[in-house]
Amino acid sequence: MYFPTSNPLVLVNEDQGIWAPADHQRIIAKLTTGLGVLYYHQKRISFEPLPETMLDDTKASPVPDLSLVDTTTDETPIIIEVCKTNGQKGDIAKVIQLIDDDLYGIREGFIYNYKTQQWYRYRFGDGGFIAESSFSEILQLDLNTFL
């Protein structure tokens, strides 16, 4: 089952607020900034980068760390999860399930482990196979260039 928060590192606690470590948020900010320049200013990509945004705003839904949204179709072709080593397994499982369930139009999912500096990619139709890659076939660019 998925909760509205996207990552075990981002926890909501009514008494203490949100737990989102600076290293985790820094990676999301760098990716959002780099992709945002390509979308908003240079018009080089056609998907809007939105951090911590619900996949379905009509009900409680998963919230990836970063979604690249097609604003004309309201689908999300690409998602990115940021983790450290102890959250990696869960984020990989989450990305595989979200893509394989085919509910939101996700075709590529990435997981970045900021402790090991490793990228993993999963694509629709990959049958559970995770590749070590930061290259987006859809965007035709290497996401690691923003870090």
C-alpha positions as CSV (number, residue, x, y, z in Angstrom):
1,M,0.0,0.0,0.0
2,Y,1.2,3.5,-0.8
3,F,0.9,6.5,1.4
4,P,0.7,10.1,0.3
5,T,4.4,10.6,1.2
6,S,6.8,9.2,-1.5
7,N,9.7,8.0,0.5
8,P,10.4,6.5,3.9
9,L,12.8,9.4,4.4
10,V,9.9,11.9,4.2
11,L,7.5,11.1,7.1
12,V,4.6,13.1,8.3
13,N,4.1,13.3,12.0
14,E,1.4,15.6,13.4
15,D,3.5,16.4,16.5
16,Q,6.9,16.8,14.8
17,G,6.2,17.8,11.2
18,I,7.9,16.4,8.1
19,W,11.2,14.5,8.2
20,A,13.0,15.3,5.0
21,P,16.8,15.3,5.3
22,A,18.7,18.2,3.7
23,D,20.7,15.8,1.5
24,H,17.5,14.2,0.1
25,Q,15.9,17.6,-0.5
26,R,19.1,19.0,-2.1
27,I,19.1,16.3,-4.8
28,I,15.4,17.0,-5.5
29,A,16.1,20.7,-5.8
30,K,19.0,20.3,-8.2
31,L,17.0,18.0,-10.4
32,T,14.0,20.3,-10.4
33,T,16.1,23.3,-11.1
34,G,18.0,21.7,-14.0
35,L,14.9,20.2,-15.6
36,G,12.9,23.4,-14.9
37,V,15.4,25.5,-16.9
38,L,15.0,23.0,-19.8
39,Y,11.2,23.1,-19.6
40,Y,10.3,26.7,-18.6
41,H,13.1,28.7,-20.2
42,Q,14.8,26.7,-23.0
43,K,11.7,24.7,-24.0
44,R,13.9,21.7,-24.7
45,I,11.7,19.2,-22.8
46,S,8.0,18.8,-23.0
47,F,7.3,17.6,-19.4
48,E,7.0,19.9,-16.4
49,P,9.1,18.9,-13.4
50,L,7.1,19.0,-10.2
51,P,8.6,18.0,-6.9
52,E,6.5,16.0,-4.3
53,T,3.3,16.1,-6.4
54,M,0.5,13.7,-6.1
55,L,0.0,11.4,-9.2
56,D,-3.8,11.8,-8.9
57,D,-5.0,15.0,-7.4
58,T,-8.6,13.7,-7.1
59,K,-7.8,11.3,-4.3
60,A,-5.0,10.1,-2.0
61,S,-2.2,8.8,-4.3
62,P,1.5,8.1,-4.4
63,V,3.8,11.1,-4.4
64,P,7.1,10.6,-6.1
65,D,10.0,12.8,-5.1
66,L,10.0,14.3,-8.6
67,S,7.4,13.9,-11.4
68,L,7.7,15.0,-15.0
69,V,4.2,15.7,-16.1
70,D,2.7,16.0,-19.5
71,T,0.3,19.0,-18.9
72,T,-1.7,18.3,-22.0
73,T,-2.6,14.7,-21.0
74,D,-2.3,14.9,-17.2
75,E,-0.1,11.9,-17.4
76,T,3.3,11.5,-15.7
77,P,5.7,9.8,-18.1
78,I,8.7,10.0,-15.8
79,I,9.2,9.7,-12.0
80,I,12.3,10.0,-9.9
81,E,12.8,8.7,-6.4
82,V,15.8,9.9,-4.2
83,C,17.0,7.6,-1.4
84,K,19.9,6.6,0.7
85,T,20.9,2.9,1.0
86,N,18.4,1.8,3.6
87,G,15.5,3.1,1.5
88,Q,16.7,1.9,-1.9
89,K,15.0,-1.5,-1.9
90,G,11.6,0.0,-1.1
91,D,11.9,2.8,-3.6
92,I,12.9,0.3,-6.3
93,A,9.8,-1.8,-5.5
94,K,7.6,1.3,-5.5
95,V,8.9,2.5,-8.9
96,I,8.4,-1.0,-10.4
97,Q,4.9,-1.3,-9.1
98,L,3.8,2.2,-10.2
99,I,5.1,1.6,-13.7
100,D,3.8,-2.0,-14.0
101,D,0.4,-1.0,-12.7
102,D,0.1,1.4,-15.6
103,L,-2.3,3.7,-13.9
104,Y,-0.6,7.1,-14.4
105,G,1.1,6.8,-17.8
106,I,4.6,6.3,-16.2
107,R,7.0,4.9,-18.8
108,E,10.3,5.5,-17.0
109,G,11.3,5.6,-13.4
110,F,14.6,6.5,-11.8
111,I,16.0,5.9,-8.3
112,Y,19.0,7.9,-7.2
113,N,20.9,6.7,-4.1
114,Y,22.7,9.8,-2.8
115,K,24.9,7.9,-0.4
116,T,26.4,5.6,-3.2
117,Q,25.8,8.1,-6.0
118,Q,24.2,5.3,-8.1
119,W,21.3,5.7,-10.5
120,Y,18.8,2.9,-11.4
121,R,16.3,3.0,-14.2
122,Y,13.1,1.0,-14.8
123,R,11.0,1.3,-17.9
124,F,7.5,0.1,-18.8
125,G,7.8,-3.4,-20.2
126,D,11.2,-4.2,-18.6
127,G,9.7,-7.1,-16.6
128,G,11.3,-6.3,-13.3
129,F,14.8,-5.7,-14.7
130,I,16.5,-2.7,-13.2
131,A,19.3,-1.1,-15.2
132,E,22.1,1.0,-13.6
133,S,21.5,4.1,-15.7
134,S,20.7,7.8,-15.3
135,F,20.0,8.2,-19.0
136,S,16.4,9.0,-19.9
137,E,15.4,7.5,-23.2
138,I,12.2,9.6,-23.3
139,L,14.1,12.9,-22.6
140,Q,17.2,11.9,-24.4
141,L,19.4,13.2,-21.6
142,D,21.5,12.1,-18.7
143,L,19.8,13.1,-15.4
144,N,23.1,12.9,-13.6
145,T,24.3,16.0,-15.4
146,F,22.1,18.1,-13.0
147,L,23.9,16.8,-9.9
